[in-house]
Amino acid sequence: MKSTILIAQTYGPAQVLEFYTQELPPLATGMARIQVKYAGINPIDARRMTGEFRHGAMPQTFGTEFAGTIVDIHPGTVWAIGDEVLGSGGAFTHATVIDVPVGNLVARPQNIDWAIAGTIAGVAQTAMTILDEIGEVKSLLIHGASGGVGSITIQLAKERGINVVATASEKNQDYLKSLGAVAVPYGPGLVDRLKAVHPQPFDASVDMSGTEEATQASLLTVKPSGIISSIAGKPVSSSRVKAIWVKRNPSNLKYVVDGIASGKFSWEVDQVFSFKDAAKAYSYILEGHTKGKNALAFDE
Ligand SMILES: NC(=O)c1ccc[n+]([C@@H]2O[C@H](COP(=O)([O-])OP(=O)(O)OC[C@H]3O[C@@H](n4cnc5c(N)ncnc54)[C@H](OP(=O)(O)O)[C@@H]3O)[C@@H](O)[C@H]2O)c1
């Protein structure tokens, strides 16, 4: 069976992306072969393409999550050919056919749209990691919360009874409110606006924007014993900022998937790009203003 894979042989803008078609080797033990239908695109994909993050050898492959159909699997698992699944990989899901460890698979609930199924694995597990690492808090400030990670973190935090104040641009204020947050626009005067809606110091903050403005605002609004954290993976000016990195955990993913299937959590796909237009998708992601998530659609 052949797979067409998105690769980059050099770091740079989206023009470095290429497609490469190869014959797949026989399926290894413990893996499932998936025909991908949709795959989420995350900032990490585009940041690895530009060379901001440099892991592993060239050529690079991309994509951390997917939804699709099992087309090959060894006997002895709960899965069968034809099963519809979603899950996370590790920088290889932007390809037409992928081999994924069986332990990474979660069944796609029939009432979850394919595009939604393909875009939740990375952010769901990131959001659960954030809340686990922050621990029990009553109030949480989230910087840059209208994107993929923020959209689900707000809802998971509200479910835990946390009072969430979240920032985004003016155009996304109503979206933040619809997710359950008190919405505040970022930009000059941010600290005053935060204090106006939440006069008491926050128990914790998490930055998803990676801006100095967010760091300074957290330092001025989080209580001295509180946690100031960032997932942005960018240099920070204060040693108080704790870096949080996603921990993969399929049961955390299943928790969010079940919540979307039951209607407890809402999930929005911003734009769907055809796989052949991956370069356009990556350029769009680099602009940093995704609402919810973006998806790549794979034609049969
Ligand atoms: N550490 C980890 O394990 C981990 C895991 C996942 C993601 N990440 C990183 O976390 C970051 C967020 O990921 P994501 O998928 O949520 O990104 P995203 O979907 O691109 O969302 C970006 C968010 O940042 C906001 N934003 C843009 N400019 C801003 C500014 N100047 N000040 C404040 N907010 C601003 C956007 O709001 P507007 O559109 O309204 O401007 C949007 O809400 C990325 O850097 C990603 O690489 C890290």
The ligand as an SDF file (V2000), in Angstrom:
LIG
                    3D

 48 52  0  0  0  0  0  0  0  0999 V2000
    3.5670   22.9910   25.3600 N   0  0  0  0  0  0  0  0  0  0  0  0
    2.8270   22.1500   24.6450 C   0  0  0  0  0  0  0  0  0  0  0  0
    2.8490   20.9200   24.8650 O   0  0  0  0  0  0  0  0  0  0  0  0
    1.9600   22.6990   23.5840 C   0  0  0  0  0  0  0  0  0  0  0  0
    0.8650   21.9500   23.1000 C   0  0  0  0  0  0  0  0  0  0  0  0
    0.0250   22.5610   22.1560 C   0  0  0  0  0  0  0  0  0  0  0  0
    0.3100   23.8450   21.7000 C   0  0  0  0  0  0  0  0  0  0  0  0
    1.4000   24.5060   22.1730 N   0  0  0  0  0  0  0  0  0  0  0  0
    1.6900   25.8860   21.7620 C   0  0  0  0  0  0  0  0  0  0  0  0
    0.7420   26.7010   22.4330 O   0  0  0  0  0  0  0  0  0  0  0  0
    0.4290   27.8280   21.6200 C   0  0  0  0  0  0  0  0  0  0  0  0
   -1.0850   27.9030   21.4550 C   0  0  0  0  0  0  0  0  0  0  0  0
   -1.5190   26.7770   20.6850 O   0  0  0  0  0  0  0  0  0  0  0  0
   -2.9290   26.8160   19.9730 P   0  0  0  0  0  0  0  0  0  0  0  0
   -3.0300   25.5830   19.1750 O   0  0  0  0  0  0  0  0  0  0  0  0
   -3.9900   27.1430   20.9440 O   0  0  0  0  0  0  0  0  0  0  0  0
   -2.6990   28.0890   19.0020 O   0  0  0  0  0  0  0  0  0  0  0  0
   -3.7380   28.8350   18.0370 P   0  0  0  0  0  0  0  0  0  0  0  0
   -4.8790   27.9400   17.7710 O   0  0  0  0  0  0  0  0  0  0  0  0
   -2.9450   29.3700   16.9100 O   0  0  0  0  0  0  0  0  0  0  0  0
   -4.3000   30.0490   18.9440 O   0  0  0  0  0  0  0  0  0  0  0  0
   -3.5250   31.1840   19.1510 C   0  0  0  0  0  0  0  0  0  0  0  0
   -4.2530   32.0970   20.1180 C   0  0  0  0  0  0  0  0  0  0  0  0
   -3.3790   33.1790   20.4380 O   0  0  0  0  0  0  0  0  0  0  0  0
   -4.1380   34.3870   20.3970 C   0  0  0  0  0  0  0  0  0  0  0  0
   -3.2310   35.4940   20.1200 N   0  0  0  0  0  0  0  0  0  0  0  0
   -2.6880   35.8770   18.9420 C   0  0  0  0  0  0  0  0  0  0  0  0
   -1.9230   36.9570   19.1170 N   0  0  0  0  0  0  0  0  0  0  0  0
   -1.9940   37.2750   20.4480 C   0  0  0  0  0  0  0  0  0  0  0  0
   -1.4400   38.2970   21.2650 C   0  0  0  0  0  0  0  0  0  0  0  0
   -0.6130   39.2440   20.7540 N   0  0  0  0  0  0  0  0  0  0  0  0
   -1.7280   38.2970   22.5820 N   0  0  0  0  0  0  0  0  0  0  0  0
   -2.5360   37.3530   23.1360 C   0  0  0  0  0  0  0  0  0  0  0  0
   -3.1050   36.3650   22.4190 N   0  0  0  0  0  0  0  0  0  0  0  0
   -2.8300   36.3250   21.0830 C   0  0  0  0  0  0  0  0  0  0  0  0
   -5.1650   34.1570   19.3230 C   0  0  0  0  0  0  0  0  0  0  0  0
   -6.2800   35.0320   19.5360 O   0  0  0  0  0  0  0  0  0  0  0  0
   -6.8450   35.9780   18.3450 P   0  0  0  0  0  0  0  0  0  0  0  0
   -7.0300   35.0870   17.1330 O   0  0  0  0  0  0  0  0  0  0  0  0
   -8.1310   36.4920   18.8880 O   0  0  0  0  0  0  0  0  0  0  0  0
   -5.7930   37.0230   18.1160 O   0  0  0  0  0  0  0  0  0  0  0  0
   -5.5360   32.7060   19.6040 C   0  0  0  0  0  0  0  0  0  0  0  0
   -6.4940   32.6760   20.6380 O   0  0  0  0  0  0  0  0  0  0  0  0
    1.2180   27.6530   20.3140 C   0  0  0  0  0  0  0  0  0  0  0  0
    2.4090   28.3970   20.4330 O   0  0  0  0  0  0  0  0  0  0  0  0
    1.5390   26.1650   20.2940 C   0  0  0  0  0  0  0  0  0  0  0  0
    2.7120   25.8790   19.5470 O   0  0  0  0  0  0  0  0  0  0  0  0
    2.2180   23.9550   23.0850 C   0  0  0  0  0  0  0  0  0  0  0  0
  1  2  1  0
  2  3  2  0
  2  4  1  0
  4  5  1  0
  4 48  2  0
  5  6  2  0
  6  7  1  0
  7  8  2  0
  8  9  1  0
  8 48  1  0
  9 10  1  0
  9 46  1  0
 10 11  1  0
 11 12  1  0
 11 44  1  0
 12 13  1  0
 13 14  1  0
 14 15  2  0
 14 16  1  0
 14 17  1  0
 17 18  1  0
 18 19  2  0
 18 20  1  0
 18 21  1  0
 21 22  1  0
 22 23  1  0
 23 24  1  0
 23 42  1  0
 24 25  1  0
 25 26  1  0
 25 36  1  0
 26 27  1  0
 26 35  1  0
 27 28  2  0
 28 29  1  0
 29 30  1  0
 29 35  2  0
 30 31  1  0
 30 32  2  0
 32 33  1  0
 33 34  2  0
 34 35  1  0
 36 37  1  0
 36 42  1  0
 37 38  1  0
 38 39  2  0
 38 40  1  0
 38 41  1  0
 42 43  1  0
 44 45  1  0
 44 46  1  0
 46 47  1  0
M  CHG  2   8   1  16  -1
M  END
$$$$
